[in-house]
Amino acid sequence: MILSYRILTFLLYPFLLILIFFRKINKKEDSVRYKEKILSSYFNVKRRNDRKLIWFHAASIGEFKSIIPIIEKLSENKEHFDFLITTTTLSSSNLAKIDLKKFNNAHHRFIPFDVDFLMEKFFTMWKPDVIFLVDSEIWPNLIFKAKKYNIPIALINARLTLKSFNRWMLFPDTAKDIFNLFDLCLTSNIETQNFLKLLNAKNIYFHGNIKLINVIDEKQIININEETLKKNRFWIAASTHPGEEIFCLKTHYQLKRKYKKIITIIAPRHIERAKNIKLACEKLNFKTQLLEKNEAIKADKEIIIVNSFGVLQNYFKYAKSVFIGKSTIKKIENDSGQNPIDAAKLRCKIYHGPYVSNFKDIYEILEKNNISTKINTSEELSKYLLNDLKFPKDHDSKSSNFINYLGNKTLTATMKSINNFLLNEIK
């Protein structure tokens, strides 16, 4: 089966080249660095040979942010590691430019496609000493290359849904061969822990979801629109996906019946959609502003569309109410939900639709502690928001303290497992 996979990915390589060029044209890839995914001559290797290189692969923004505290802890290690962080998405690379500035020993690259000859070159050029795959990034050629070169490999914050588990079980022998190659598996929930046992994985532990461990220093959050946000009623629709903006505009319209002056801030998950969202708003005669980074909100605007990366915390800090997107679209219910943790840590009241499969365990914690609420319609959301907007934001830190407690507990246990793994595996 693995041989078939290798042949298939090799045959698909020319089509992947075409695909990535189309994505570049549509501005879904970095205009220069996209070549890192397809050409070994652009792997741009930078590592010190006198240090051990730890490779983290995280798909996108959420996974990338979750490993930053781990890298910070490992950077304190007397071993003096270098770090290679690979991701897949354009948005994560933009965030990496910001968040990796504080490290002088961390390099970001796009991961190449999981084609055998590309992975072979990546391994022989970068020569990692240990590998951590984050969340659900299971790439067979990568994993088998790690074993070929006797490189310890771990799966951290592992997440398998019932749907993905059933897909793996279509080829049970192959699946068990793959998952048995991991030397350590840290899971994000109990369900995944049980699935990994059935998939013949070993050294499986559940310490909590590492997306809880991201530390937010509110003193470092600066927003030039602070005064505007403090003196106006507003709410945020964060990480929205196609179709959800209309849902939010219906909510805005209903809020306007009560409050003539109300601001709705929309932060789409993919900002390349921002201009089209603005056009849709203007067709409905809403006074709309496409807000660039460090730009002031204009006094006569009611719909603000955030058109920059890595700024959600700047708005969560002042928001009382936040709707988290990718949660109202039934056709993607098996891959639904976006990360609500930053909003929770910044004391926001969180609302979400009925589809949150990717963060089911997190939302269960938030709902149990009265931090989040599920809504099904724009009318239901507007009803909750009307009640919220009667009063200013509550600065009681009870909810954020609870989330931070869970995060610290998870980080401590996770680092214990990771340090033991490195101690035993890196010679």
C-alpha positions in Angstrom: 0.0 0.0 0.0 2.8 2.4 0.8 4.4 1.6 -2.5 1.1 2.5 -4.2 1.0 5.8 -2.3 4.5 6.7 -3.4 3.7 5.9 -7.0 0.5 7.9 -6.9 2.1 11.0 -5.3 5.0 10.8 -7.9 2.4 10.7 -10.8 0.5 13.6 -9.2 3.6 15.8 -9.0 3.1 17.5 -12.4 -0.5 18.3 -11.5 0.6 19.7 -8.1 2.9 22.0 -10.0 0.0 23.3 -12.0 -2.2 23.6 -8.9 0.3 25.6 -7.0 0.9 28.0 -9.9 -2.9 28.6 -10.1 -3.0 29.2 -6.3 -0.1 31.7 -6.7 -2.0 33.6 -9.4 -5.1 33.7 -7.1 -2.8 35.0 -4.2 -3.3 31.9 -2.1 0.4 31.2 -2.0 3.4 33.4 -1.2 4.4 35.0 -4.5 8.1 34.0 -4.1 8.3 31.3 -1.4 5.7 29.0 -3.0 8.7 27.3 -4.7 9.7 25.8 -1.3 6.8 23.4 -1.7 7.8 22.0 -5.1 11.5 22.5 -5.8 14.4 21.3 -3.7 16.6 24.0 -5.0 14.5 26.5 -3.0 14.6 24.6 0.4 17.0 27.4 1.6 18.7 25.4 4.3 20.0 27.4 7.3 21.2 25.4 10.3 24.1 25.2 12.6 25.9 21.9 12.5 27.0 22.2 16.1 23.4 22.1 17.3 20.7 19.6 17.3 17.8 20.5 14.9 14.3 20.0 16.1 11.7 20.0 13.3 8.1 21.0 14.1 5.5 20.7 11.4 2.3 22.6 12.0 -0.4 23.0 9.3 -1.7 26.5 9.9 -2.1 29.4 12.3 -3.7 27.5 15.2 -1.1 24.7 15.2 1.7 27.2 14.7 0.7 29.3 17.7 0.3 26.3 19.9 4.0 25.3 19.5 5.5 28.7 20.3 5.4 28.2 24.1 7.0 24.8 23.6 9.8 26.3 21.5 10.3 29.0 24.2 10.7 26.3 26.9 13.0 24.2 24.7 15.1 27.3 24.0 15.9 27.5 27.7 17.5 24.0 27.4 21.2 23.8 27.9 21.4 21.7 24.7 20.9 24.9 22.6 18.7 23.6 19.9 18.0 25.0 16.5 14.4 24.9 15.3 12.9 24.3 11.8 9.2 25.2 11.7 7.2 24.2 8.6 3.7 25.1 7.8 1.3 24.8 4.8 -0.7 28.0 4.6 0.1 31.5 3.5 -1.6 32.9 6.7 0.7 30.9 8.9 3.8 32.1 7.1 2.7 35.7 7.6 2.3 35.1 11.3 5.6 33.3 11.5 7.3 36.5 10.2 6.1 38.2 13.3 6.2 35.5 16.0 9.6 34.1 15.2 11.4 37.4 15.4 12.1 36.8 19.1 14.1 33.7 18.3 17.6 33.7 16.8 17.5 29.9 16.3 14.2 29.3 14.5 13.6 29.1 10.8 10.3 29.0 9.0 9.8 27.1 5.7 6.8 25.8 3.7 6.8 22.0 3.9 7.2 20.4 0.5 4.5 18.2 -1.0 4.7 14.6 0.4 6.3 13.3 -2.7 9.1 10.7 -2.1 11.9 12.4 -4.0 11.1 15.8 -2.5 11.0 14.4 1.0 14.3 12.6 0.4 16.0 15.8 -0.6 14.4 17.7 2.4 15.7 15.2 4.9 19.2 14.9 3.4 19.6 18.7 3.2 18.1 19.8 6.5 19.2 16.7 8.5 16.7 17.0 11.4 17.6 15.2 14.6 14.0 14.9 15.9 10.6 15.5 14.4 7.3 16.7 15.9 4.2 16.5 13.8 1.3 18.6 15.2 -2.4 17.8 15.3 -3.5 15.7 12.3 -0.5 16.1 10.0 0.1 12.5 9.0 2.2 12.3 5.9 3.3 8.7 5.0 6.5 9.6 3.0 7.7 11.9 5.7 7.1 9.4 8.4 8.8 6.6 6.6 11.8 8.8 5.7 12.2 9.5 9.4 12.4 5.8 10.1 14.8 5.3 7.1 17.2 7.8 8.7 16.5 6.6 12.2 15.2 10.0 13.3 12.9 10.0 16.4 9.4 11.2 15.5 6.5 12.2 17.7 2.9 13.2 17.1 1.8 16.0 19.5 -1.7 17.4 20.1 -2.9 14.5 17.9 -6.5 14.8 16.7 -8.4 12.1 15.0 -12.2 12.4 14.4 -14.4 9.4 13.9 -14.5 10.3 10.2 -10.7 10.4 9.8 -10.4 7.2 11.9 -12.8 5.4 9.7 -10.9 6.5 6.6 -7.6 5.1 8.1 -9.4 1.8 8.8 -10.2 1.3 5.2 -6.5 0.2 5.0 -6.0 -1.1 8.6 -2.7 -2.9 8.1 -1.1 0.2 6.4 -2.6 2.5 9.0 -1.2 0.4 11.9 2.2 0.3 10.2 2.2 4.1 9.9 1.0 4.9 13.4 3.3 2.3 15.0 6.3 4.3 13.7 5.6 7.2 16.1 7.9 7.0 19.1 5.6 9.3 21.2 1.9 10.3 20.8 0.4 13.2 22.9 -3.3 13.6 22.1 -5.6 16.6 22.2 -8.5 14.6 23.6 -9.6 11.2 25.0 -11.3 10.2 21.8 -8.1 10.4 19.9 -6.2 8.5 22.6 -8.7 5.6 22.1 -8.4 5.7 18.3 -4.6 5.7 18.4 -4.6 2.6 20.6 -6.7 0.8 18.0 -4.3 2.0 15.3 -1.4 0.3 17.1 0.4 3.5 18.2 2.6 3.4 21.3 3.5 5.7 24.1 0.2 7.5 24.0 -0.6 10.2 26.6 -3.3 12.7 27.1 -2.3 15.9 28.8 -4.8 18.3 27.3 -5.0 20.4 24.2 -1.8 22.4 23.7 -3.8 25.2 22.0 -4.7 26.1 25.6 -1.1 27.0 26.4 -0.6 30.1 24.3 0.2 33.0 26.8 -1.3 36.4 26.1 0.4 39.5 27.6 -2.4 42.1 27.5 0.1 44.9 28.2 1.7 44.2 24.8 -1.6 44.5 23.0 -1.9 48.0 21.4 -4.7 49.2 19.2 -4.8 52.7 17.8 -8.6 52.3 17.8 -8.8 51.8 21.6 -10.8 55.0 22.2 -13.2 54.2 19.4 -13.8 50.7 20.7 -14.3 51.9 24.3 -16.8 54.5 23.5 -18.9 52.6 20.9 -21.1 49.5 21.1 -19.5 46.8 18.9 -19.2 43.1 18.5 -16.8 40.9 16.5 -17.4 38.1 13.9 -14.1 36.3 13.8 -12.7 33.7 11.5 -15.7 33.8 9.2 -16.0 31.6 6.1 -18.0 32.1 2.9 -21.7 32.5 3.7 -21.2 33.5 7.3 -20.8 37.2 6.5 -24.4 37.3 5.4 -25.4 35.6 8.6 -23.5 38.4 10.5 -25.0 41.2 8.4 -28.5 39.9 9.2 -27.5 40.1 12.9 -26.2 43.6 12.4 -29.4 44.7 10.7 -31.4 43.4 13.7 -29.1 45.1 16.2 -29.7 48.4 14.3 -33.4 48.3 15.2 -32.3 48.8 18.8 -29.1 50.8 18.5 -28.7 53.3 15.7 -25.0 53.4 16.3 -23.6 49.9 16.3 -20.3 48.6 14.8 -19.9 45.1 13.5 -16.2 44.0 13.0 -15.8 41.1 10.6 -12.4 39.3 10.5 -12.6 36.7 7.7 -10.5 33.6 8.2 -8.8 34.2 4.8 -8.2 37.9 4.3 -7.9 37.6 0.5 -11.8 37.5 0.7 -11.9 40.9 2.4 -12.5 43.0 -0.7 -15.4 40.8 -1.9 -17.0 41.0 1.5 -16.8 44.7 1.3 -18.5 44.7 -2.0 -21.3 42.5 -0.6 -21.8 44.9 2.3 -22.0 47.9 0.1 -24.6 46.2 -2.1 -26.7 46.0 1.0 -26.1 49.8 1.6 -24.0 49.3 4.8 -21.4 51.9 5.3 -18.3 49.8 5.2 -14.5 50.2 5.7 -11.7 47.8 4.7 -9.4 48.3 7.7 -5.7 47.9 7.1 -3.2 47.3 9.9 -2.7 50.4 12.1 -5.5 52.3 10.3 -8.1 54.3 12.2 -11.8 53.3 12.1 -13.7 56.1 10.4 -16.5 57.7 12.4 -19.3 57.2 9.8 -18.7 53.4 9.3 -20.8 50.6 10.7 -19.2 47.5 9.1 -15.4 47.1 9.6 -13.6 44.4 7.7 -10.2 43.5 9.1 -7.7 43.2 6.3 -4.5 42.2 8.1 -3.0 39.1 9.8 -2.4 38.5 13.4 -4.5 41.3 14.9 -7.5 39.5 16.4 -6.2 39.9 19.9 -6.1 43.6 19.4 -9.9 43.6 19.1 -10.7 40.7 21.5 -9.1 42.8 24.3 -11.9 45.4 24.0 -14.8 43.2 22.9 -17.5 41.9 25.1 -19.0 39.6 22.5 -17.4 37.5 19.8 -19.0 35.1 17.2 -16.5 32.5 16.1 -17.0 31.3 12.5 -16.7 28.1 10.5 -19.6 27.0 12.7 -22.8 27.6 10.8 -22.1 25.7 7.5 -23.6 22.3 7.5 -21.8 21.0 4.4 -18.5 21.2 6.3 -19.8 20.0 9.7 -17.1 17.2 9.8 -14.4 19.8 9.4 -15.9 22.7 11.3 -15.1 25.2 14.0 -12.2 27.7 14.6 -10.1 28.3 17.7 -12.0 30.2 20.4 -9.2 30.1 23.0 -7.7 33.6 22.5 -11.2 35.2 22.8 -11.8 33.2 26.0 -8.5 34.2 27.5 -9.3 37.9 26.8 -12.6 37.5 28.7 -15.0 37.6 25.7 -18.4 36.1 25.7 -18.2 33.6 22.8 -21.0 32.5 20.4 -20.8 29.8 17.8 -23.0 27.8 15.5 -23.9 24.1 15.8 -20.9 22.8 13.9 -17.6 22.8 15.8 -16.1 19.4 15.3 -12.5 20.5 15.2 -12.8 22.1 18.7 -15.6 20.0 20.2 -13.6 19.3 23.4 -12.7 22.9 23.8 -16.2 24.2 23.4 -17.5 21.6 25.9 -15.1 23.1 28.5 -16.1 26.7 27.6 -19.8 25.9 27.6 -19.6 24.1 30.9 -18.0 27.1 32.5 -20.5 29.6 30.9 -17.9 31.1 28.6 -19.5 30.1 25.3 -23.0 29.6 23.9 -24.3 27.8 20.9 -26.6 29.7 18.6 -28.5 28.4 15.5 -29.9 31.6 13.8 -29.0 35.2 13.4 -32.1 36.1 15.4 -30.8 34.0 18.3 -27.4 35.6 18.1 -28.9 39.2 17.9 -31.0 38.4 21.0 -27.9 37.5 23.0 -25.9 40.5 21.7 -28.7 42.9 22.5 -28.4 41.8 26.1 -24.6 41.9 26.1 -24.5 45.4 24.6 -26.5 46.9 27.5 -23.4 46.9 29.7 -19.7 47.5 29.2 -17.2 44.6 29.1 -16.8 42.8 32.4 -13.1 42.9 33.4 -13.5 40.1 35.9 -10.7 37.7 35.1 -12.4 34.6 36.5 -12.9 33.0 33.1 -9.4 33.9 31.7 -7.8 32.6 35.0 -9.5 29.3 34.5 -8.4 28.9 30.9 -4.8 30.0 31.8 -4.9 27.4 34.7 -5.8 24.7 32.2 -3.1 26.0 29.8 -0.3 25.9 32.5 -1.3 22.5 33.6 -1.2 21.2 30.0 2.1 22.9 29.3 3.8 21.4 32.4 2.7 17.9 31.6 3.4 18.3 27.9 6.9 19.6 28.5 7.6 16.7 30.9 6.8 14.2 28.2 8.7 16.1 25.5 11.8 16.5 27.6 11.8 12.9 28.6 11.4 12.0 24.9 14.3 14.2 23.9 16.5 12.9 26.7 15.9 9.3 25.7 15.9 9.7 21.9 18.6 12.3 21.1 22.0 10.9 21.7 
